[in-house]
């Protein structure tokens, strides 16, 4: 790419080579959407990836990078530990380094999920790699302004290095489908059953609706940390209207969401839950279904209650039940929310919108980096 190329060009990153580096998750929607956006903007996306333990993979990553020409390096979601090696690669090649952490690994594993004991060597490793990775980056991509504020405060990152980049969704797959027609009002959720999802509040909402004799069916797809807890709670409350299903491929999710009347986001009460908007919300907007999700600072950055989404208090199963009853009884409101939500998606979260955003961030960074592009 010529360093004078304009972001208004049809393919503004044409000729640019961007290297995805490290042990990033190749199946993460975040990484897939950004890589696809780069390609749509004209960039060639190179992948230098290794799944082996850090001491083994680092020499291999460095060796492969040394023999490859590129104009920028991206370290994607779950490759936090590879940021120091990526910094060496970027400095050696005289190219900018972009870090897309999505989340603090320390907060996720130690605070949110409580899978790692605070003060343990692993918790200290997460804390160190979070901070070092953020400070090593020339540009830090984060999904909401609330998340940016947290990273700036927690890791002493200059705000000027940060850019908000929504999660978005792959609308090559997540597309609107005809309105659902079935006998029972159907509510759909998918996820990895993380604590931030607050699945227990969905179970309690189902219990409230059963006691009110509201005909509502819940379909919950996925597995993860809180899955067994949710199943036990459903048994304890005697809930019979929830169908728990195993994880399915992403394209199948699109069809299942299209079969629902309402799709659910997250309802957890953790600090992180207040700063993020989960993938499932963007997917629901993409398939043009009314989405109900927790009312949080992150949600309020872009979603408007009753207009393009339905926001309800986090951590409150009864409030969620009330919200579902209102949407069940007013199909016109539900359809209008779905339509306006999809319009919002097209404008801000579609692949086209994400391509424009990614091209702007990467193009400005490469043009402003100063060093000439590597010869081909």
C-alpha positions as CSV (number, residue, x, y, z in Angstrom):
1,X,0.0,0.0,0.0
2,X,1.2,3.4,-0.8
3,X,1.5,5.4,2.4
4,X,-0.5,8.1,0.8
5,X,-3.4,5.8,0.1
6,X,-6.8,7.2,1.2
7,X,-9.2,5.4,3.4
8,X,-12.0,6.5,0.9
9,X,-10.3,4.3,-1.7
10,X,-12.4,1.2,-2.7
11,X,-9.7,-1.1,-1.3
12,X,-7.7,1.2,0.9
13,X,-5.3,-1.5,2.2
14,X,-4.6,-2.9,-1.2
15,X,-1.0,-4.2,-1.3
16,X,-0.6,-4.1,2.5
17,X,0.6,-7.3,4.2
18,X,-0.7,-7.8,7.7
19,X,0.7,-10.6,9.9
20,X,-1.5,-12.3,12.5
21,X,1.0,-13.5,15.1
22,X,1.2,-15.9,18.0
23,X,-1.1,-18.4,19.7
24,X,-4.3,-16.5,18.9
25,X,-7.6,-18.4,18.7
26,X,-8.3,-19.1,15.0
27,X,-12.0,-19.9,15.8
28,X,-12.7,-16.7,17.7
29,X,-15.4,-14.6,16.0
30,X,-13.3,-11.5,16.9
31,X,-10.2,-12.7,15.1
32,X,-12.2,-14.0,12.1
33,X,-14.2,-10.8,11.6
34,X,-11.0,-8.6,11.8
35,X,-9.1,-10.9,9.4
36,X,-12.0,-10.9,7.0
37,X,-12.3,-7.1,7.2
38,X,-8.6,-6.8,6.4
39,X,-9.0,-9.0,3.4
40,X,-12.1,-7.1,2.2
41,X,-10.1,-3.9,2.5
42,X,-7.5,-5.3,0.1
43,X,-4.8,-6.5,2.6
44,X,-3.1,-9.8,2.4
45,X,-3.4,-11.6,5.8
46,X,-0.5,-13.7,6.7
47,X,-0.7,-16.2,9.6
48,X,2.3,-17.0,11.8
49,X,0.7,-19.2,14.5
50,X,1.9,-21.9,16.8
51,X,-0.1,-23.8,19.5
52,X,2.8,-25.3,21.4
53,X,3.9,-24.1,24.9
54,X,5.5,-20.7,25.0
55,X,9.2,-21.8,25.4
56,X,8.8,-24.1,22.4
57,X,6.8,-21.9,20.1
58,X,8.6,-18.6,20.6
59,X,11.8,-19.6,18.7
60,X,9.7,-21.0,15.8
61,X,7.5,-17.9,15.7
62,X,10.5,-15.6,15.6
63,X,12.3,-17.7,12.9
64,X,9.2,-17.7,10.6
65,X,8.6,-14.0,11.1
66,X,12.2,-13.2,10.4
67,X,11.9,-14.7,6.9
68,X,8.6,-13.0,6.1
69,X,7.9,-9.5,4.8
70,X,4.9,-7.6,6.2
71,X,3.7,-4.1,7.0
72,X,2.0,-4.6,10.3
73,X,1.7,-7.2,13.1
74,X,-1.5,-8.0,14.9
75,X,-1.6,-10.1,18.1
76,X,-5.2,-11.3,18.4
77,X,-7.4,-12.6,21.1
78,X,-5.8,-15.2,23.5
79,X,-2.2,-14.6,22.3
80,X,-1.4,-12.2,25.1
81,X,1.7,-14.1,26.1
82,X,3.2,-13.6,22.6
83,X,3.2,-9.8,22.8
84,X,6.8,-9.5,23.8
85,X,8.0,-11.7,21.0
86,X,5.7,-9.7,18.6
87,X,7.2,-6.5,19.8
88,X,10.7,-7.8,18.9
89,X,9.4,-8.9,15.5
90,X,7.7,-5.5,14.9
91,X,10.8,-3.5,15.9
92,X,13.1,-5.7,13.8
93,X,10.9,-5.2,10.7
94,X,10.2,-1.5,11.5
95,X,6.5,-2.0,11.4
96,X,3.7,-1.1,13.8
97,X,2.3,-3.6,16.4
98,X,-1.4,-3.9,17.1
99,X,-2.8,-5.7,20.1
100,X,-6.4,-6.9,20.2
101,X,-6.7,-8.5,23.6
102,X,-10.5,-8.4,23.8
103,X,-10.2,-8.9,27.6
104,X,-7.7,-8.9,30.4
105,X,-6.7,-12.5,30.9
106,X,-6.1,-11.7,34.6
107,X,-9.6,-10.3,35.0
108,X,-11.1,-13.2,33.0
109,X,-9.4,-16.1,34.7
110,X,-8.8,-14.8,38.2
111,X,-11.6,-12.4,38.9
112,X,-14.5,-13.3,36.6
113,X,-14.2,-17.0,36.3
114,X,-12.2,-17.6,39.5
115,X,-10.4,-20.5,37.8
116,X,-6.9,-19.3,39.0
117,X,-6.1,-18.4,42.5
118,X,-5.2,-14.7,43.2
119,X,-1.5,-14.5,44.1
120,X,-0.5,-17.7,42.4
121,X,2.3,-17.7,39.9
122,X,-0.2,-18.1,37.0
123,X,-2.2,-15.1,38.2
124,X,0.9,-13.1,38.4
125,X,1.9,-14.3,34.9
126,X,-1.5,-13.1,33.5
127,X,-1.2,-9.8,35.3
128,X,2.3,-9.3,33.9
129,X,1.5,-10.3,30.3
130,X,-1.6,-8.1,30.3
131,X,0.3,-5.0,31.3
132,X,3.4,-5.7,29.2
133,X,1.4,-6.5,26.2
134,X,-0.7,-3.3,26.4
135,X,2.4,-1.1,26.9
136,X,4.2,-2.8,24.0
137,X,1.5,-2.1,21.5
138,X,1.5,0.9,19.1
139,X,-2.3,0.5,18.9
140,X,-4.7,-1.2,21.3
141,X,-8.1,-2.4,20.0
142,X,-10.9,-2.6,22.5
143,X,-14.6,-3.2,22.0
144,X,-16.2,-0.4,24.0
145,X,-15.3,2.9,25.5
146,X,-16.0,1.4,28.9
147,X,-13.4,-1.3,28.2
148,X,-10.9,1.4,27.0
149,X,-11.4,3.3,30.3
150,X,-10.7,0.2,32.3
151,X,-7.5,-0.7,30.3
152,X,-6.2,2.9,30.5
153,X,-6.8,3.0,34.3
154,X,-5.5,-0.5,35.0
155,X,-2.5,-0.8,32.8
156,X,-1.5,2.9,32.5
157,X,-2.0,2.8,28.7
158,X,-2.1,6.3,27.0
159,X,-5.7,6.9,25.8
160,X,-4.3,8.0,22.5
161,X,-3.1,4.5,21.7
162,X,-6.5,3.0,22.1
163,X,-9.3,2.6,19.5
164,X,-12.8,1.4,19.9
165,X,-13.6,-1.4,17.5
166,X,-17.0,-3.1,18.0
167,X,-17.1,-6.9,17.9
168,X,-19.4,-6.9,14.9
169,X,-20.6,-10.1,13.3
170,X,-20.0,-12.1,10.1
171,X,-23.1,-11.3,8.0
172,X,-21.9,-13.6,5.3
173,X,-23.3,-16.2,7.7
174,X,-25.5,-14.2,10.1
175,X,-28.3,-13.0,7.8
176,X,-31.9,-12.1,8.3
177,X,-34.4,-14.9,7.9
178,X,-38.2,-14.9,7.5
179,X,-40.2,-14.3,10.7
180,X,-40.6,-17.3,12.9
181,X,-44.0,-19.0,12.9
182,X,-44.6,-21.6,15.6
183,X,-47.1,-22.3,18.4
184,X,-45.0,-21.3,21.4
185,X,-43.1,-18.1,21.9
186,X,-39.4,-19.0,21.7
187,X,-36.5,-17.4,23.4
188,X,-32.9,-18.3,22.3
189,X,-29.5,-18.0,24.0
190,X,-26.1,-19.4,23.0
191,X,-22.8,-19.0,24.7
192,X,-19.9,-20.6,26.6
193,X,-21.8,-20.3,29.9
194,X,-19.3,-17.8,31.3
195,X,-20.2,-16.1,34.6
196,X,-20.6,-12.8,32.8
197,X,-23.5,-14.3,30.8
198,X,-25.6,-14.7,33.9
199,X,-27.4,-17.8,32.6
200,X,-28.8,-18.5,36.1
201,X,-31.0,-15.4,35.7
202,X,-32.4,-16.8,32.4
203,X,-33.3,-20.0,34.3
204,X,-35.0,-17.9,37.0
205,X,-36.9,-16.0,34.4
206,X,-38.2,-19.2,32.9
207,X,-39.3,-20.3,36.4
208,X,-41.2,-17.0,36.9
209,X,-42.9,-17.4,33.6
210,X,-43.9,-21.0,34.3
211,X,-45.5,-19.9,37.6
212,X,-47.4,-17.2,35.7
213,X,-48.5,-19.8,33.2
214,X,-47.0,-17.9,30.3
215,X,-46.4,-20.1,27.3
216,X,-42.7,-19.4,26.6
217,X,-40.1,-21.9,25.5
218,X,-36.3,-21.4,26.1
219,X,-33.6,-22.9,23.9
220,X,-30.1,-22.6,25.5
221,X,-27.2,-23.7,23.3
222,X,-23.6,-24.2,24.5
223,X,-21.5,-25.5,27.3
224,X,-18.9,-24.1,29.8
225,X,-18.2,-23.1,33.3
226,X,-21.7,-22.4,34.6
227,X,-23.5,-25.0,32.5
228,X,-23.9,-27.7,35.3
229,X,-24.9,-25.0,37.8
230,X,-27.6,-23.8,35.4
231,X,-28.8,-27.4,34.9
232,X,-29.0,-28.0,38.6
233,X,-30.8,-24.7,39.2
234,X,-33.4,-25.7,36.6
235,X,-33.9,-29.0,38.3
236,X,-34.2,-27.4,41.7
237,X,-36.8,-24.9,40.5
238,X,-38.6,-27.6,38.6
239,X,-38.3,-25.7,35.3
240,X,-39.6,-27.7,32.3
241,X,-39.6,-25.1,29.6
242,X,-35.8,-24.9,29.0
243,X,-34.2,-27.1,26.4
244,X,-30.4,-27.4,26.8
245,X,-28.5,-28.2,23.6
246,X,-24.9,-28.9,23.0
247,X,-22.7,-26.4,21.0
248,X,-23.4,-26.3,17.3
249,X,-21.4,-24.9,14.4
250,X,-21.6,-21.1,13.8
251,X,-23.7,-21.4,10.5
252,X,-26.2,-23.6,12.4
253,X,-26.5,-20.9,15.1
254,X,-27.7,-18.4,12.4
255,X,-30.6,-20.7,11.5
256,X,-31.5,-21.4,15.2
257,X,-31.5,-17.7,16.0
258,X,-33.8,-17.1,13.0
259,X,-36.2,-19.6,14.4
260,X,-36.6,-17.7,17.6
261,X,-38.9,-14.8,18.5
262,X,-36.4,-13.2,20.8
263,X,-32.7,-13.7,21.3
264,X,-30.9,-13.1,24.6
265,X,-27.6,-11.4,25.4
266,X,-25.9,-11.3,28.8
267,X,-27.3,-10.6,32.3
268,X,-24.3,-11.1,34.6
269,X,-23.4,-8.6,37.3
270,X,-19.6,-8.8,37.2
271,X,-17.6,-5.7,36.5
272,X,-16.5,-7.0,33.1
273,X,-20.1,-7.7,32.2
274,X,-20.8,-4.0,32.6
275,X,-18.1,-3.1,30.1
276,X,-18.7,-5.4,27.2
277,X,-21.4,-6.3,24.7
278,X,-21.2,-10.0,23.8
279,X,-21.1,-11.6,20.4
280,X,-24.6,-13.0,20.7
281,X,-26.0,-9.4,20.7
282,X,-24.4,-8.5,17.4
283,X,-25.4,-11.8,15.9
284,X,-29.1,-11.2,17.0
285,X,-29.0,-7.8,15.3
286,X,-27.5,-9.4,12.2
287,X,-30.3,-12.0,11.8
288,X,-32.9,-9.3,12.5
289,X,-34.3,-10.6,15.8
290,X,-35.3,-8.5,18.8
291,X,-32.6,-8.9,21.3
292,X,-33.0,-8.6,25.1
293,X,-29.8,-7.9,27.0
294,X,-28.5,-6.4,30.3
295,X,-28.7,-2.7,30.8
296,X,-25.1,-1.7,31.3
297,X,-22.8,1.2,30.5
298,X,-21.4,-0.8,27.5
299,X,-24.9,-1.5,26.1
300,X,-25.9,2.2,26.5
301,X,-22.9,3.2,24.3
302,X,-24.8,2.1,21.2
303,X,-28.1,0.4,22.1
304,X,-31.3,2.4,22.8
305,X,-33.9,0.6,25.0
306,X,-37.2,0.0,23.2
307,X,-35.8,1.3,19.9
308,X,-33.2,-1.1,18.6
309,X,-32.9,-3.4,21.6
310,X,-34.6,-4.2,24.9
311,X,-32.5,-3.5,27.9
312,X,-33.4,-4.9,31.3
313,X,-31.6,-4.8,34.7
314,X,-28.7,-7.2,35.1
315,X,-28.9,-10.0,37.6
316,X,-32.7,-10.0,37.8
317,X,-34.6,-13.0,36.6
318,X,-38.0,-11.5,37.4
319,X,-37.2,-8.3,35.4
320,X,-36.1,-10.5,32.5
321,X,-39.4,-12.4,32.7
322,X,-41.3,-9.1,32.7
323,X,-39.4,-8.0,29.6
324,X,-40.2,-11.2,27.7
325,X,-43.9,-10.9,28.6
326,X,-44.0,-7.4,27.2
327,X,-42.3,-8.4,23.9
328,X,-44.5,-11.6,23.6
329,X,-47.7,-9.6,23.9
330,X,-46.7,-6.9,21.5
331,X,-45.4,-8.4,18.2
332,X,-45.5,-5.0,16.5
333,X,-43.0,-3.6,19.1
334,X,-40.9,-6.7,18.8
335,X,-40.8,-6.4,15.0
336,X,-39.9,-2.7,15.1
337,X,-37.1,-3.3,17.5
338,X,-35.8,-6.1,15.3
339,X,-35.9,-4.0,12.2
340,X,-34.2,-1.0,13.8
341,X,-31.7,-3.2,15.4
342,X,-30.8,-4.6,12.0
343,X,-30.5,-1.1,10.6
344,X,-28.1,-0.3,13.4
345,X,-26.1,-3.5,12.6
346,X,-25.8,-2.6,8.9
347,X,-24.5,0.9,9.8
348,X,-22.0,0.0,12.6
349,X,-21.4,-3.8,12.9
350,X,-21.7,-5.4,9.5
351,X,-18.6,-6.7,7.6
352,X,-18.9,-3.6,5.4
353,X,-18.9,-1.3,8.5
354,X,-16.1,-3.3,10.2
355,X,-14.0,-3.2,7.0
356,X,-14.3,0.6,7.0
357,X,-13.3,0.8,10.7
358,X,-10.4,-1.6,10.4
359,X,-9.1,0.0,7.3
360,X,-9.1,3.4,9.0
361,X,-7.3,2.2,12.1
362,X,-4.7,0.1,10.3
363,X,-4.2,2.5,7.4
364,X,-3.6,5.5,9.6
365,X,-1.2,3.6,11.8
366,X,0.9,2.2,8.9
367,X,0.9,5.6,7.1
368,X,2.0,7.4,10.3
369,X,4.6,4.9,11.4
370,X,7.3,6.6,9.5
371,X,9.5,3.8,8.2
372,X,9.2,2.8,4.5
373,X,7.3,-0.3,3.7
374,X,9.4,-3.5,3.3
375,X,10.4,-4.3,-0.3
376,X,8.5,-7.2,-1.7
